[in-house]
Amino acid sequence: MTARNISGKEISAQIYEELRGRIAAFKQRHGRAPHITVVIVGEDPSSQTYVRLKHDKAQDLGIGSTVLRLPADTTEEALLGVVDGLNRDPAVNGLLVQLPLPDHIDEARVLLSVDPAKDVDGFHPMNVGRMVMGDPGVLLPCTPHGVLQLLLRSGVTIEGAHVVIVGRSNIVGKPLANLLIQKREGGNATVTVCHTRTRDLGAITRTADILVAAAGSVNMVTADMVKPGAVVVDVGTNRVPDPSSPRGSRQVGDVDFERVREVASAITPSPGGVGPMTVAMLMWNTVEAAWNQLGR
């Protein structure tokens, strides 16, 4: 058995087509496009790449996009002042402060300063709380929401399934577990969350109908850890040396893809799986935030 490939590129393309219609309707009703502003501090190469991808996709969809680039020695107070100004600007519908921030800046304080109505990352504690309570109008964190959309749009049955998530981060593991147990579409699963202190990890992952790898460890999930016929979602984005690549490295996930695909029934690749969905859900949140702020 060779697993069916669940392509984030294909599913994100479906979402973008839906968003184009919602963006056109927003322009017709409000006379302008939704707008997202991304603030980046410093010159971290990976952050620069991510910001460029977000900016280019917004422009491709017809969403207004501004990138504010601040020097690495920007003070915390100065950054908070920038965020406050963007919170007050009615032309800005979505606001994202790119992480990581320089060490001298308190990330938690900065994220807390973002207006929850403009928090298109879905990281503000108020939005996290609304998500936990099952509020249908909240802006969901992009990667977990992207995983849900991958599963739903590829026909995977979530209701009643046993989902094992390897990784307990605030960005992926915890919010994804919460969404999957809710009484809603894409929920009603039984969820087990594993982590670095889990005993006999393989014994637990082999019970999963849906296995989500989100620990940030190269090839951590091997074929013998997967139940035959399981659906495997690889959230990992790790870089390994590759002299044949122009960059000298290439991206791999947390799953031993070539071997696991001979055991699973469906699997997401890395790259090309969850990554494109994260950007797609950021665009989704930007459009949703704009409609929420200006009216439907």
LUMDORO-861144 format. One record per residue (C-alpha): chain; x negated, y negated, z. Coordinates in steps of 0.05 Angstrom, whole numbers. Layout:
> A X Y Z
...
END
This chain:
> A 0 0 0
> A -25 -69 -19
> A 8 -127 16
> A 51 -179 -20
> A 16 -246 -21
> A 53 -303 14
> A 28 -365 -23
> A 29 -431 15
> A 14 -466 -50
> A 77 -439 -83
> A 122 -451 -23
> A 95 -521 -11
> A 109 -537 -84
> A 182 -518 -71
> A 184 -565 -11
> A 154 -622 -51
> A 207 -616 -104
> A 261 -621 -50
> A 225 -681 -19
> A 222 -718 -86
> A 298 -719 -87
> A 302 -744 -15
> A 249 -797 -29
> A 287 -821 -91
> A 351 -825 -51
> A 315 -864 4
> A 288 -914 -46
> A 357 -924 -76
> A 389 -936 -9
> A 335 -978 25
> A 297 -1009 -33
> A 229 -981 -16
> A 193 -916 -5
> A 178 -883 63
> A 110 -904 87
> A 56 -868 127
> A -6 -899 158
> A -66 -856 179
> A -118 -884 226
> A -187 -852 224
> A -245 -871 270
> A -315 -854 249
> A -344 -813 191
> A -330 -740 209
> A -335 -705 141
> A -278 -656 153
> A -232 -711 177
> A -249 -753 116
> A -229 -694 72
> A -164 -682 109
> A -145 -756 106
> A -159 -758 31
> A -115 -697 19
> A -58 -729 58
> A -65 -796 23
> A -68 -765 -46
> A -6 -721 -34
> A 34 -780 -7
> A 17 -821 -69
> A 35 -762 -114
> A 104 -758 -82
> A 116 -833 -85
> A 108 -842 -10
> A 72 -906 11
> A 6 -890 44
> A -45 -932 80
> A -111 -908 110
> A -142 -952 164
> A -216 -934 171
> A -248 -958 236
> A -322 -953 254
> A -345 -899 302
> A -361 -951 356
> A -290 -977 359
> A -270 -983 432
> A -211 -946 461
> A -176 -1012 476
> A -186 -1036 405
> A -157 -971 377
> A -97 -976 424
> A -86 -1047 399
> A -85 -1022 327
> A -35 -967 345
> A 9 -1018 381
> A 11 -1063 320
> A 30 -1004 275
> A 84 -983 325
> A 114 -1053 318
> A 110 -1056 242
> A 178 -1038 213
> A 145 -1022 146
> A 108 -963 177
> A 152 -902 184
> A 99 -850 200
> A 37 -860 242
> A -20 -810 250
> A -86 -818 287
> A -134 -768 257
> A -169 -722 306
> A -221 -712 331
> A -237 -780 358
> A -306 -802 382
> A -325 -777 451
> A -317 -845 485
> A -242 -848 467
> A -189 -811 508
> A -150 -772 455
> A -92 -759 502
> A -83 -832 518
> A -84 -851 444
> A -33 -797 425
> A 12 -819 482
> A 10 -890 454
> A 41 -871 387
> A 115 -888 380
> A 151 -820 384
> A 197 -841 327
> A 135 -849 283
> A 97 -789 309
> A 94 -748 245
> A 43 -700 276
> A 95 -680 328
> A 44 -684 384
> A 75 -737 430
> A 97 -706 497
> A 168 -734 486
> A 173 -698 419
> A 143 -634 449
> A 196 -637 504
> A 252 -647 454
> A 225 -588 414
> A 225 -543 475
> A 297 -563 489
> A 317 -545 418
> A 334 -616 394
> A 350 -607 319
> A 330 -679 303
> A 259 -678 331
> A 197 -683 287
> A 165 -614 293
> A 89 -603 295
> A 66 -591 224
> A 28 -525 226
> A 79 -486 268
> A 135 -514 225
> A 96 -495 163
> A 89 -423 188
> A 164 -419 199
> A 178 -445 129
> A 129 -394 100
> A 165 -337 134
> A 236 -362 120
> A 224 -378 47
> A 188 -313 33
> A 246 -272 60
> A 214 -246 123
> A 264 -226 177
> A 247 -263 241
> A 310 -250 282
> A 299 -190 327
> A 226 -182 305
> A 168 -174 353
> A 120 -231 338
> A 50 -229 367
> A 11 -294 365
> A -63 -292 378
> A -82 -361 403
> A -50 -408 455
> A -69 -477 430
> A -24 -537 439
> A -27 -548 364
> A -6 -478 339
> A 3 -422 389
> A 46 -453 443
> A 94 -493 398
> A 101 -435 348
> A 119 -387 405
> A 171 -436 429
> A 203 -445 360
> A 206 -370 348
> A 245 -355 412
> A 297 -410 401
> A 369 -394 383
> A 365 -424 313
> A 347 -406 242
> A 276 -381 243
> A 283 -361 316
> A 312 -305 358
> A 247 -267 358
> A 213 -232 416
> A 145 -265 424
> A 80 -244 457
> A 23 -294 462
> A -47 -266 467
> A -112 -303 484
> A -184 -294 506
> A -164 -262 572
> A -117 -211 540
> A -136 -139 556
> A -138 -89 498
> A -117 -139 445
> A -110 -86 391
> A -60 -46 431
> A -14 -107 432
> A -25 -131 361
> A -8 -62 335
> A 63 -70 363
> A 76 -133 321
> A 126 -136 265
> A 97 -205 250
> A 25 -219 271
> A 0 -291 272
> A -75 -302 279
> A -91 -372 305
> A -153 -364 348
> A -206 -396 304
> A -251 -335 301
> A -276 -305 235
> A -247 -237 218
> A -222 -228 289
> A -161 -188 264
> A -184 -123 232
> A -144 -70 196
> A -141 -23 256
> A -106 -79 296
> A -46 -83 248
> A 16 -39 248
> A 29 -10 179
> A 80 -53 143
> A 71 -114 188
> A 73 -185 162
> A 7 -221 176
> A 0 -297 179
> A -71 -324 181
> A -75 -395 210
> A -151 -393 215
> A -194 -444 178
> A -266 -424 191
> A -327 -439 148
> A -381 -387 135
> A -447 -395 96
> A -442 -381 21
> A -502 -399 -22
> A -461 -390 -85
> A -414 -447 -65
> A -431 -519 -84
> A -420 -538 -11
> A -463 -480 14
> A -403 -451 52
> A -333 -426 41
> A -269 -422 82
> A -245 -358 112
> A -189 -343 162
> A -183 -304 226
> A -162 -241 188
> A -205 -191 151
> A -162 -204 90
> A -186 -151 41
> A -178 -93 90
> A -116 -118 126
> A -78 -127 61
> A -83 -51 51
> A -43 -41 116
> A 5 -100 118
> A 68 -109 77
> A 57 -184 67
> A -1 -230 83
> A -21 -303 76
> A -90 -319 47
> A -140 -368 75
> A -148 -415 40
> A -82 -423 3
> A -34 -400 57
> A -18 -441 119
> A -63 -500 100
> A -20 -527 43
> A 41 -519 87
> A 12 -564 141
> A 5 -622 92
> A 75 -607 64
> A 107 -612 132
> A 70 -677 146
> A 104 -705 84
> A 169 -675 107
> A 163 -709 175
> A 146 -776 142
> A 209 -774 100
> A 251 -750 159
> A 223 -806 204
> A 240 -858 152
> A 312 -835 146
> A 318 -832 222
> A 293 -904 229
> A 331 -938 173
> A 394 -896 171
> A 424 -844 125
END
